Amino acid sequence: MDAEQTPSTLPPATLAAFAGDELRARIFLDKYALRDETGTLLEQTPEQMWRRVARELARTEAPENRAIWAERFYWLLSDWRVVPGGRVLHALGNVNPVTALNCYVVPSPTDSIQGIYHTAWELAETFKRGGGCGVDISSLRPAGAPVRNAARTSTGAVSFMELYSLTTGLIGQGGRRGALMITLRDSHPDIVQFCRVKRNLERVRYANISVRVSDAFMRAVLADEEWLLHYESPADRLEIRRVIPARQLWRELIRGARDWAEPGCLFWDTIQRFSASDRYPDMAVVSTNPCGEEPLEPYGECCLGSVNLSAFVRDPFTPAATLDLPALEQATRWAVRFLDDVLTWNRGHHPLPQQEEAAERGRRIGVGLMGLADMLCQLQLRYDTDEAIEKAAAVVEAMKLWAYDESVALAVEKGPFPLFDSTRHLDNPFFHTFPPSLTDRIRQHGLRNVTLLTVPPTGTIAALAGCTSGIEPIFALTYTRRSESLSQAEFHVTHPLVARYRDRDHGSPSAELPEYFVTAHTIDAEKRVLMQAAIQRHIDQALSSTINLPADTTAETVERLYRQAWEAGCKGITVYRAGARENILTATGERSLHLVTSRGETGIAPRPPILPGVTIREETPLGTAFVTINYDGRLQEPFEAFLRLGKAGSDLEADAEALGRLISLILRLPSPMSRLERIEEIIGQLEMIGGARTIGFGPSRVRSVPDGIARALSRYVGLARPGAPAGVARPECSTDQTGVLGPLFPPVEA
């Protein structure tokens, strides 16, 4: 940390502007305050930033109206009523040629080396100018497919994710990390590998990943049907088809979500069904921006700004609390104009010319919202109640109608977006609930923007504004926040709404808070899905939201939430189970979050004095292996493994014992994965390893000792999982014919 960036050197004016809140002050100073070419600070307060942005943006208006709109935009920005995307705050008035738009989607790579690396170049150019990206890689042939070069077969779509991830991580963006979303369709032959790729925490570190899930796949899961994986390249006369059980892929999705928080799930048919831009040539959506709230066409952009709902509550925390609807309407309407002007300002600032063409073609904007949970709290509504969900939906519906009416007014004043076609546009089911008077206006005058509404995560700008992000509930009343991009690494934070409540004559700083101050980890997850679905009905694009789950959440719970989200009409779903990934936010206090595994383990699990077990015999190229798995209470809780192979005292016996000890250690260490899931991961690492000698043929072929051990462990999984495969005995049915001997007491430990 540089000397001039230490906490003691915060300008007094900056700290005072944020009432002593060091986190908010540092976000402002490090990320958004204007600096000159030498890095000298030119702004010390948000008011200076608001004036700069308002003045710069008003220059896009007619000369005679610029002073008027400079003042109106200043009102819009002041007191954090509306907070534009971080790129807008950073770019307007900046001497460097950076884009004011947060994100883009680049086209799917052409299935060739040139095409794959051209996409990497487009990503790099976009990151260089400050934008994030999304890319769908379903166009790439799967692993093992023939290619016409020295490799003979392709390494597959998943292998090139690392290239795109590293490109993201290498391009600096001045105190922020580049952002990337990689998507893949659910029927691509590499989809299982895609779901597993980020279980290795060293791979694809700089990208989010999501599966494009179809309605057909969801129906196949519900009916327990087969699912066709396929890839075709007519130019190469290439067709690959493979069938797997739909629930096998479904389990991979659920397991990834529960234990690694990825991949996310995009319900692609729902996205396309309600996408207004899909009705137009060259504007069909192909992937999403890095956080998933904007499904976009190739070279499509995100022009974002969020209305802070908590800024419009009058008489908060009292029975008389209400929303200032006239002010909220004015803010929503002016936010539409503000973002449309951002598109005009950004001409010549896009990283790629195709991005500028796409922006002009549809003039896509995204008026979002944040501070929803704070608004509900100020209205004395508990987030996870039906009343709160109904209130939130009603507010967003009103914002939707105001925004669309304003886009019509802008179309009258400045012209509709170039491709507007009323028949195409209004055929979208999203408009079927609009009042006839508004649809008549749209039909008569057109729309300035192809889409208008979204819900970004607003993480950093919400922290800057001192409110909750997006539609998320309050994360925690007090928490520790760690940051890699700010000039201070750690902050101890109290949610600003707590101080606001206690400042209104509600007692001492430690006074008990009302029950409507509910936090993310105490909310019923199904209510989170219902809140998301209720708001999604009034958002023409999508929304970004992460459902927080406690550490002991089961895979069955995650599966239920995913099905509920699809059935409720959500366009996607993401969950985060405590401990699945390293936290940057850690709650403190009475309701603290302890980062532990799903079973509460904090060290190597102690061995009980007696454990039952099964022994499995497997032939290997170097002799007969005996694999004993002892389990703790039930078959699905494997606890340790013992391997016997070769003569006592031989090197082969020593190697087998070492492998058994390592497997046992993996089973006894704390992990977010169940022990049976860990066995399955071990199988994935050992199976198909080839050695100098093999035995058997076809499906019975064993390629090495590790491959044989994997086969034995697979037999155990067949015993432990419900519906064991035919021909594999249950442990109470000892037999030599199947290679399963048991139950046994484990060998005596030395």
C-alpha positions in Angstrom: 0.0 0.0 0.0 1.4 3.3 -1.0 2.0 5.9 1.6 -0.4 8.4 0.1 -3.1 5.7 0.1 -3.1 4.9 3.8 -6.3 5.5 5.7 -4.8 8.5 7.5 -4.4 10.4 4.3 -8.1 10.5 3.3 -9.0 14.1 2.5 -11.1 15.5 5.4 -13.7 16.8 2.9 -14.1 13.3 1.5 -14.5 11.7 4.9 -16.9 14.4 6.0 -19.0 14.0 2.8 -19.6 10.4 3.8 -20.2 11.1 7.5 -17.0 9.3 8.5 -17.8 6.1 6.6 -14.4 5.0 5.4 -15.5 2.3 3.1 -17.7 4.6 1.1 -15.1 7.4 1.1 -12.4 5.0 -0.2 -14.7 3.6 -3.0 -15.4 7.1 -4.1 -11.7 8.3 -4.0 -10.2 5.1 -5.5 -12.7 4.4 -8.2 -14.7 7.4 -9.3 -13.2 10.7 -8.3 -11.7 12.4 -11.3 -7.9 12.7 -11.8 -5.8 14.4 -14.4 -3.2 12.9 -16.7 -0.6 12.7 -13.9 -3.0 11.1 -11.4 -3.6 14.2 -9.3 -6.9 14.1 -7.6 -9.4 16.7 -9.0 -12.5 15.8 -7.0 -12.8 15.3 -3.2 -16.6 15.2 -2.8 -19.5 13.4 -4.5 -21.1 16.9 -5.3 -18.1 17.6 -7.5 -18.6 14.3 -9.3 -22.3 14.8 -9.7 -21.7 18.3 -11.2 -19.1 17.0 -13.6 -21.2 14.1 -14.9 -24.4 16.2 -15.2 -22.6 19.0 -17.0 -20.8 16.6 -19.4 -23.9 14.6 -20.2 -26.1 17.7 -20.8 -23.8 18.6 -23.7 -25.6 15.9 -25.7 -28.8 17.9 -25.5 -29.8 20.8 -27.8 -27.7 23.9 -27.0 -30.7 25.9 -25.7 -31.6 23.1 -23.2 -28.2 22.2 -21.8 -28.3 24.4 -18.7 -31.8 23.0 -17.9 -30.7 19.4 -18.2 -27.5 20.0 -16.4 -29.5 21.0 -13.3 -32.1 18.2 -13.8 -29.3 15.6 -14.1 -27.6 17.1 -11.0 -30.9 16.6 -9.0 -31.1 13.1 -10.3 -27.6 12.2 -9.1 -27.6 14.1 -5.9 -28.4 12.4 -2.6 -27.8 9.2 -4.5 -31.3 9.2 -6.0 -30.0 7.5 -9.2 -26.5 6.0 -9.4 -25.2 5.4 -12.9 -23.1 2.4 -13.7 -19.5 2.7 -12.5 -18.2 3.2 -16.1 -20.4 6.2 -16.5 -19.1 7.8 -13.3 -15.5 7.0 -14.4 -15.7 8.0 -18.1 -17.6 11.2 -18.4 -15.0 14.1 -18.3 -12.2 11.6 -18.2 -9.1 12.5 -20.3 -8.6 8.9 -21.3 -10.5 7.2 -24.1 -12.6 4.8 -22.0 -16.1 3.6 -22.6 -19.0 4.7 -20.4 -20.8 1.4 -20.9 -20.3 -1.4 -18.4 -20.4 -4.5 -20.5 -20.7 -6.1 -24.0 -21.3 -9.5 -25.5 -18.9 -10.5 -28.3 -20.0 -13.0 -31.0 -19.4 -16.7 -30.5 -16.0 -17.7 -31.8 -15.8 -19.2 -35.2 -14.8 -22.9 -34.9 -11.2 -22.4 -36.0 -7.9 -21.4 -34.4 -8.2 -18.0 -36.2 -11.7 -17.6 -34.9 -10.9 -18.6 -31.3 -8.0 -16.2 -31.1 -9.9 -13.4 -32.8 -12.5 -13.6 -30.0 -9.6 -13.4 -27.5 -8.5 -10.2 -29.3 -12.0 -8.7 -29.2 -12.2 -9.4 -25.5 -8.8 -7.8 -24.9 -9.8 -4.7 -26.8 -13.0 -4.4 -24.8 -11.3 -4.9 -21.5 -8.6 -2.4 -22.4 -11.3 0.3 -22.7 -13.0 -0.6 -19.4 -15.9 -2.9 -20.5 -16.8 -6.3 -19.3 -17.8 -9.1 -21.7 -19.9 -12.2 -22.2 -19.3 -14.9 -24.8 -21.1 -18.1 -25.7 -18.7 -21.0 -26.8 -21.4 -23.4 -28.0 -20.0 -22.8 -31.6 -16.8 -24.7 -30.8 -16.5 -28.4 -31.5 -16.3 -30.8 -28.5 -13.3 -32.6 -27.2 -12.2 -35.6 -29.3 -13.9 -34.3 -32.5 -11.6 -34.6 -35.5 -9.7 -31.6 -36.8 -7.6 -31.0 -39.9 -4.3 -30.1 -38.3 -1.4 -31.7 -36.4 -3.5 -32.4 -33.3 -5.9 -34.7 -35.2 -8.6 -34.2 -32.5 -9.9 -31.1 -30.8 -9.2 -30.4 -27.2 -12.8 -29.1 -27.0 -14.8 -26.0 -26.2 -13.9 -26.2 -22.5 -10.2 -26.1 -23.1 -10.4 -22.6 -24.6 -12.1 -21.2 -21.6 -8.7 -20.8 -19.9 -7.5 -18.6 -22.8 -10.5 -16.3 -22.4 -10.2 -16.3 -18.6 -6.5 -15.4 -18.7 -7.1 -12.6 -21.2 -9.6 -11.2 -18.7 -7.1 -11.4 -15.8 -4.2 -9.9 -17.8 -5.8 -6.7 -19.0 -5.8 -4.1 -16.1 -8.6 -1.7 -15.7 -7.3 0.8 -13.2 -8.2 -0.6 -9.8 -10.8 -3.0 -11.0 -10.6 -6.5 -12.4 -12.1 -7.3 -15.9 -15.3 -9.2 -15.9 -16.2 -12.1 -18.2 -19.2 -14.5 -18.6 -18.8 -17.7 -20.5 -21.9 -19.7 -21.4 -22.6 -23.0 -23.1 -25.9 -24.6 -24.3 -27.2 -27.6 -22.3 -27.0 -29.9 -25.4 -23.3 -29.4 -26.2 -21.3 -32.6 -25.9 -18.8 -30.9 -23.6 -21.5 -29.7 -21.2 -20.6 -32.1 -18.3 -16.9 -31.0 -18.4 -18.1 -27.4 -18.6 -20.1 -27.9 -15.3 -17.0 -29.3 -13.6 -14.3 -27.0 -14.9 -14.3 -24.5 -12.0 -14.2 -27.2 -9.3 -10.4 -26.8 -9.7 -10.0 -23.4 -8.1 -6.9 -22.7 -10.2 -8.8 -22.9 -13.5 -10.9 -20.3 -15.3 -10.3 -17.9 -12.3 -11.4 -14.7 -14.1 -14.7 -15.7 -15.5 -18.2 -16.5 -14.4 -19.8 -19.5 -16.1 -23.5 -20.3 -16.8 -25.4 -23.0 -18.6 -28.0 -22.0 -21.2 -30.8 -24.3 -19.9 -33.7 -25.1 -22.3 -37.3 -25.9 -21.4 -36.8 -29.3 -23.3 -34.0 -30.2 -20.9 -36.1 -29.3 -17.8 -39.0 -31.4 -19.1 -36.5 -34.3 -19.7 -35.3 -34.0 -16.1 -38.8 -34.0 -14.7 -39.7 -37.1 -16.8 -36.3 -38.8 -16.1 -35.7 -39.1 -19.8 -32.6 -39.5 -22.0 -31.0 -36.2 -23.2 -29.3 -35.8 -26.6 -25.9 -34.1 -26.7 -25.1 -33.0 -30.2 -22.8 -30.9 -32.3 -23.0 -30.3 -36.1 -20.6 -28.6 -38.5 -22.0 -29.0 -42.0 -19.0 -27.3 -43.5 -16.8 -30.0 -42.1 -19.4 -32.8 -42.5 -19.1 -33.3 -38.8 -21.9 -34.6 -36.6 -21.5 -35.8 -33.0 -24.4 -37.3 -31.1 -24.4 -38.8 -27.6 -27.2 -39.7 -25.2 -27.0 -39.4 -21.5 -29.7 -39.4 -18.7 -31.0 -35.9 -18.3 -30.7 -36.2 -14.6 -27.0 -37.0 -14.8 -26.4 -33.5 -16.2 -28.9 -32.0 -13.8 -27.0 -33.5 -10.9 -23.8 -31.9 -12.2 -25.5 -28.5 -12.3 -27.0 -28.9 -8.8 -23.7 -30.1 -7.3 -21.7 -27.3 -8.9 -24.2 -24.7 -7.6 -24.2 -26.1 -4.1 -20.5 -26.9 -3.6 -18.8 -24.3 -5.9 -21.4 -21.6 -6.6 -21.0 -22.3 -10.3 -22.2 -22.8 -13.0 -25.1 -20.4 -12.9 -28.3 -21.4 -14.6 -29.9 -19.3 -17.5 -33.3 -20.4 -18.5 -32.7 -19.6 -22.1 -36.1 -20.3 -23.6 -37.7 -17.9 -21.1 -35.0 -15.3 -21.9 -35.7 -15.6 -25.6 -39.5 -15.7 -25.2 -39.5 -12.3 -23.5 -36.7 -10.7 -25.4 -38.0 -7.8 -27.4 -34.7 -7.6 -29.4 -35.1 -11.3 -30.6 -37.9 -10.1 -32.9 -35.4 -8.1 -35.0 -32.8 -9.2 -37.6 -29.3 -9.3 -36.1 -30.5 -8.6 -32.6 -31.2 -12.2 -31.3 -29.5 -12.7 -27.9 -26.6 -15.1 -27.7 -25.1 -14.7 -24.2 -25.3 -12.4 -21.3 -23.1 -9.8 -19.7 -20.8 -10.9 -16.8 -23.5 -10.8 -14.1 -26.3 -12.2 -16.2 -28.8 -9.3 -16.0 -28.6 -8.4 -19.7 -29.0 -11.1 -22.4 -27.4 -9.4 -25.4 -27.0 -9.8 -29.2 -23.5 -10.1 -30.7 -21.7 -6.8 -29.9 -24.7 -5.7 -27.7 -24.0 -3.3 -24.8 -25.1 -2.5 -21.3 -25.9 1.1 -20.5 -26.8 1.0 -16.9 -28.0 3.2 -14.1 -30.0 2.3 -11.0 -32.8 4.1 -9.1 -32.1 4.0 -5.3 -35.6 3.2 -3.9 -34.5 3.9 -0.4 -34.0 7.6 -1.3 -37.7 8.1 -1.9 -39.2 7.0 1.4 -40.8 9.7 3.5 -41.2 9.3 7.3 -39.2 6.1 7.4 -39.5 3.6 10.2 -42.9 5.0 11.2 -46.5 3.8 10.6 -46.8 6.9 8.3 -43.9 5.8 6.1 -44.7 6.0 2.4 -43.0 6.4 -1.0 -42.7 9.8 -2.6 -44.3 8.6 -5.9 -44.1 11.9 -7.8 -40.4 12.1 -7.1 -39.8 8.5 -8.0 -41.7 9.0 -11.2 -39.6 12.0 -12.1 -36.4 10.1 -11.3 -37.4 7.1 -13.4 -38.3 9.3 -16.4 -35.2 11.4 -16.2 -33.1 8.2 -15.7 -34.4 7.0 -19.1 -33.3 10.2 -20.8 -30.0 10.2 -18.8 -29.0 6.7 -20.1 -30.2 7.5 -23.6 -27.9 10.5 -23.5 -25.0 8.3 -22.3 -25.4 6.3 -25.5 -25.1 9.5 -27.5 -22.1 10.6 -25.5 -20.4 7.3 -26.0 -20.2 7.6 -29.8 -16.5 7.1 -30.6 -15.7 5.6 -27.2 -16.8 2.0 -27.9 -13.8 -0.4 -28.0 -14.9 -1.9 -31.3 -16.8 -0.3 -34.3 -19.3 -3.2 -34.3 -20.2 -2.3 -30.8 -21.0 1.2 -31.8 -23.2 0.0 -34.7 -25.1 -2.3 -32.3 -25.6 0.4 -29.8 -27.0 2.8 -32.5 -29.2 0.0 -34.0 -31.2 -0.7 -30.8 -30.3 2.1 -28.3 -30.6 -0.5 -25.5 -30.5 0.9 -22.0 -31.0 -0.6 -18.6 -32.7 1.4 -15.9 -32.2 -0.7 -12.8 -33.0 -0.4 -9.1 -31.2 -0.8 -5.8 -32.0 -0.2 -2.2 -35.1 -2.4 -2.4 -34.5 -4.1 0.9 -33.8 -0.8 2.6 -37.0 0.6 1.2 -39.0 -2.3 2.6 -37.3 -1.9 5.9 -38.1 1.8 6.0 -41.7 1.0 5.2 -41.6 -1.5 8.2 -42.0 -4.5 5.9 -40.1 -7.7 6.4 -38.4 -8.7 3.2 -39.6 -12.4 3.2 -43.3 -11.7 3.6 -46.1 -11.8 0.9 -46.8 -8.1 1.7 -43.3 -7.1 0.9 -43.2 -9.1 -2.3 -46.5 -7.5 -3.5 -45.2 -4.0 -2.6 -41.9 -4.6 -4.5 -43.7 -5.9 -7.5 -46.1 -2.9 -7.5 -43.3 -0.4 -7.3 -41.4 -2.0 -10.1 -44.5 -2.2 -12.3 -45.1 1.5 -11.8 -41.4 2.2 -12.8 -41.9 0.0 -15.9 -44.9 2.0 -17.2 -43.2 5.3 -16.5 -40.0 4.2 -18.2 -41.9 3.0 -21.3 -44.0 6.1 -21.5 -40.8 8.2 -21.3 -39.2 6.2 -24.1 -42.2 7.0 -26.3 -41.8 10.7 -25.4 -38.1 10.5 -26.4 -39.1 8.8 -29.7 -41.4 11.7 -30.4 -38.7 14.2 -29.6 -35.6 12.4 -31.0 -36.9 9.5 -33.1 -37.3 5.8 -32.3 -34.5 3.3 -32.5 -33.8 2.6 -36.2 -35.2 -0.9 -36.4 -38.4 -0.2 -34.5 -41.4 -2.2 -35.8 -44.6 -2.0 -33.8 -45.9 -5.4 -35.0 -42.7 -7.2 -34.1 -42.2 -5.4 -30.8 -45.7 -5.6 -29.3 -46.0 -9.3 -30.2 -43.8 -10.0 -27.3 -45.8 -11.4 -24.3 -44.0 -8.9 -22.0 -46.4 -6.2 -23.4 -49.6 -8.2 -23.0 -50.3 -6.7 -19.6 -49.6 -3.1 -20.6 -52.5 -0.7 -20.4 -54.0 -0.2 -23.9 -53.4 3.5 -23.8 -49.7 2.9 -23.5 -49.5 0.2 -26.2 -51.4 2.5 -28.5 -48.8 5.3 -27.9 -46.0 2.8 -28.6 -47.7 1.7 -31.8 -48.2 5.2 -33.0 -44.9 6.9 -32.0 -42.4 4.0 -31.5 -39.8 3.6 -28.7 -36.5 5.3 -28.4 -35.0 2.1 -26.9 -35.4 -1.6 -27.8 -35.2 -2.5 -24.1 -35.3 -0.3 -21.0 -35.2 -2.2 -17.7 -32.9 -4.5 -15.9 -31.6 -5.2 -12.3 -27.8 -5.2 -12.1 -26.1 -6.4 -8.9 -24.8 -2.8 -8.2 -22.4 -4.1 -5.6 -19.8 -1.3 -5.6 -22.1 1.6 -6.5 -24.6 0.4 -3.9 -21.8 0.4 -1.3 -20.9 3.9 -2.5 -24.5 5.1 -2.1 -24.9 3.4 1.3 -27.7 1.1 0.4 -28.5 -2.5 -0.4 -27.5 -3.8 -3.8 -30.1 -4.6 -6.5 -33.0 -6.6 -5.1 -30.8 -8.3 -2.5 -31.8 -8.4 1.1 -29.5 -6.8 3.7 -26.5 -9.0 3.7 -25.7 -8.5 7.4 -26.1 -5.7 10.0 -22.4 -5.7 10.7 -19.7 -7.4 8.6 -16.1 -7.4 7.6 -15.4 -6.5 3.9 -12.1 -7.4 2.3 -11.0 -5.7 -1.0 -8.2 -6.2 -3.5 -8.9 -3.1 -5.5 -9.1 -0.4 -2.8 -6.2 1.3 -1.1 -7.3 -0.2 2.2 -7.6 -4.0 2.4 -10.2 -4.5 5.1 -13.2 -2.6 6.5 -15.4 -3.3 9.5 -18.8 -2.1 8.3 -22.2 -1.4 9.9 -25.0 -1.3 7.4 -25.9 2.4 6.9 -29.6 1.8 7.5 -28.9 0.7 11.0 -27.3 4.1 11.8 -30.2 5.9 10.1 -32.7 4.1 12.2 -30.9 4.7 15.5 -30.4 8.4 14.6 -34.1 9.0 14.6 -34.6 9.0 18.3 -34.6 5.3 18.6 -32.3 4.9 21.5 -28.6 4.1 22.0 -26.3 2.7 19.3 -26.8 -0.7 20.8 -30.6 -0.6 20.9 -32.5 -3.6 19.7 -33.6 -3.4 16.1 -37.1 -4.3 14.9 -37.8 -7.7 13.4 -38.1 -6.2 9.9 -34.3 -5.7 9.9 -34.0 -9.2 8.4 -30.7 -10.3 6.8 -29.9 -12.6 3.9 -29.0 -15.7 5.8 -32.2 -15.7 7.9 -34.6 -15.5 4.9 -36.4 -18.4 3.5 -34.8 -19.1 0.2 -38.1 -19.9 -1.5 -39.3 -16.4 -0.6 -36.2 -15.1 -2.4 -37.2 -17.0 -5.5 -40.7 -15.6 -5.3 -39.4 -12.0 -4.9 -37.2 -12.5 -7.9 -40.0 -13.9 -10.0 -42.4 -11.2 -9.0 -40.0 -8.5 -10.1 -38.9 -10.3 -13.2 -42.4 -10.0 -14.6 -41.9 -6.3 -14.9 -38.3 -6.3 -16.2 -37.9 -6.6 -20.0 -34.3 -7.9 -19.7 -33.2 -9.9 -16.7 -32.0 -9.4 -13.2 -28.9 -10.4 -11.2 -29.5 -11.9 -7.8 -27.7 -14.4 -5.6 -29.7 -16.5 -3.1 -27.6 -16.9 0.1 -27.9 -20.4 1.7 -26.5 -21.7 5.0 -23.6 -24.1 5.0 -25.7 -27.2 5.7 -28.0 -26.7 2.7 -28.6 -30.0 0.9 -28.4 -30.7 -2.8 -32.2 -31.5 -2.6 -32.9 -28.0 -1.4 -30.8 -26.5 -4.2 -32.6 -28.7 -6.7 -36.0 -27.6 -5.4 -35.0 -23.9 -5.7 -33.9 -24.4 -9.3 -37.1 -26.1 -10.3 -39.1 -23.4 -8.5 -37.2 -20.6 -10.3 -37.9 -22.2 -13.7 -41.6 -22.9 -13.0 -42.0 -19.3 -11.6 -40.7 -17.7 -14.8 -37.3 -16.5 -13.6 -34.7 -16.0 -16.4 -32.0 -17.5 -14.3 -30.9 -18.4 -10.8 -27.7 -18.3 -8.8 -27.1 -19.6 -5.3 -24.2 -19.2 -2.9 -23.9 -21.6 0.0 -21.8 -20.3 2.9 -18.3 -21.7 2.6 -18.7 -22.8 -1.1 -16.1 -20.1 -2.0 -13.9 -17.8 -0.1 -16.1 -14.9 1.2 -15.2 -11.2 0.7 -18.0 -10.4 3.1 -18.0 -12.0 6.5 -20.8 -11.2 8.9 -20.0 -10.4 12.5 -21.9 -10.0 15.8 -24.7 -12.2 17.2 -25.9 -13.3 13.8 -22.4 -14.1 12.6 -21.6 -16.4 9.7 -19.0 -19.0 10.5 -17.3 -20.3 7.4 -17.4 -24.0 8.0 -18.2 -27.0 5.9 -21.6 -28.5 5.4 -21.0 -30.8 8.3 -19.5 -28.3 10.7 -16.0 -29.9 10.5 -13.1 -27.7 11.5 -10.2 -30.2 11.3 -9.4 -33.9 10.5 -12.3 -35.9 11.6 -11.4 -38.3 14.5 -11.7 -42.0 13.9 -14.4 -43.8 15.8 -13.2 -47.0 17.6 -15.3 -49.3 15.4 -16.4 -48.8 11.8 -18.2 -51.3 9.5 -17.0 -51.6 5.9 -17.1 -53.4 2.6 -14.1 -54.9 0.7 -14.1 -54.9 -3.1 -11.9 -57.1 -5.2 -10.6 -55.8 -8.5 -8.2 -57.3 -11.0 -5.4 -55.0 -12.2 -2.4 -55.4 -14.6 -0.2 -55.9 -11.5 -2.4 -58.4 -9.6 -5.5 -58.5 -7.6 -6.3 -55.4 -5.5 -8.5 -55.5 -2.4 -10.1 -52.1 -1.6 -11.8 -51.8 1.8 -14.0 -48.8 2.4 -15.1 -48.2 6.0 -18.1 -46.0 6.5 -19.4 -43.9 9.4 -23.0 -45.0 10.2 -24.2 -45.6 6.6 -22.8 -46.4 3.2 -23.2 -42.8 2.0 -20.6 -41.7 4.6 -17.3 -43.3 3.5 -14.7 -42.6 6.2 -11.5 -44.3 5.2 -9.9 -46.6 2.6 -7.4 -49.5 2.8 -5.7 -50.9 -0.3 -3.9 -54.2 -0.5 -1.9 -55.2 -3.6 1.2 -57.3 -4.0 3.3 -59.1 -1.4 3.9 -57.7 2.1 7.0 -55.6 2.1 7.1 -55.0 -1.6 7.2 -51.6 -3.3 3.8 -52.3 -4.9 2.3 -52.9 -1.5 3.8 -49.7 -0.2 2.4 -47.7 -3.1 -1.0 -49.2 -2.5 -0.9 -48.4 1.2 0.2 -44.8 0.4 -2.7 -44.4 -2.1 -5.2 -45.7 0.6 -3.8 -43.3 3.2 -4.2 -40.3 0.8 -7.8 -41.3 0.0 -8.5 -41.6 3.7 -7.1 -38.2 4.4 -9.3 -36.6 1.6 -12.3 -38.2 3.3 -11.4 -37.0 6.8 -10.5 -33.4 5.9 -13.2 -30.7 6.2 -14.8 -30.0 2.8 -18.1 -28.5 1.5 -18.5 -31.8 -0.5 -20.1 -34.8 1.1 -17.7 -37.8 1.5 -19.5 -39.8 -1.1 -19.1 -36.8 -3.5 -15.4 -36.8 -2.7 -15.1 -40.5 -3.6 -16.7 -39.6 -7.0 -14.1 -36.9 -7.5 -11.3 -39.3 -6.7 -12.7 -41.7 -9.3 -12.7 -38.9 -11.8 -9.0 -38.3 -11.1 -7.9 -42.0 -11.2 -10.0 -43.6 -13.9 -8.6 -44.0 -17.4 -5.0 -43.4 -16.3 -2.9 -45.6 -18.7 0.1 -47.6 -17.8 2.5 -50.0 -19.6 0.3 -53.0 -19.2 -3.5 -53.6 -19.4 -5.9 -56.5 -18.8 -9.3 -57.2 -20.2 -11.1 -56.0 -23.3 -13.8 -53.4 -24.1 -15.7 -52.2 -21.1 -13.8 -54.6 -18.9 -10.4 -53.2 -19.8 -8.3 -52.0 -16.9 -5.5 -49.7 -18.0 -3.4 -49.5 -14.8 -3.5 -49.9 -11.0 -5.1 -46.5 -10.5 -7.7 -47.3 -13.1 -8.5 -50.5 -11.3 -8.8 -48.7 -8.0 -11.2 -46.3 -9.7 -13.3 -49.2 -10.8 -13.4 -50.6 -7.3 -14.5 -47.2 -5.9 -17.2 -47.0 -8.6 -18.5 -50.3 -7.3 -18.7 -48.8 -3.9 -20.6 -45.8 -5.2 -23.0 -48.2 -6.9 -23.7 -49.7 -3.5 -24.0 -46.4 -1.7 -26.2 -44.6 -4.2 -30.0 -45.4 -4.2 -30.8 -47.7 -7.1 -27.5 -49.6 -7.3 -26.8 -51.1 -10.8 -27.9 -54.6 -11.5 -25.4 -57.3 -10.7 -23.8 -55.4 -7.8 -24.6 -57.0 -4.5 -25.7 -55.1 -1.4 -23.2 -55.3 1.5 -25.3 -57.9 3.3 -25.1 -60.2 0.3 -21.5 -61.3 0.3 -20.3 -62.8 -3.0 -17.1 -63.6 -4.9 -18.7 -63.4 -8.3 -19.2 -59.6 -8.3 -16.0 -58.7 -6.6 -17.7 -57.4 -3.5 -16.8 -59.0 -0.1 -18.6 -57.7 3.0 -19.6 -56.5 5.4 -16.3 -56.7 7.3 -14.6 -55.1 10.2 -11.8 -52.9 9.0 -8.2 -54.1 9.3 -6.7 -53.4 12.7 -4.8 -50.1 12.7 -1.1 -50.2 13.7 
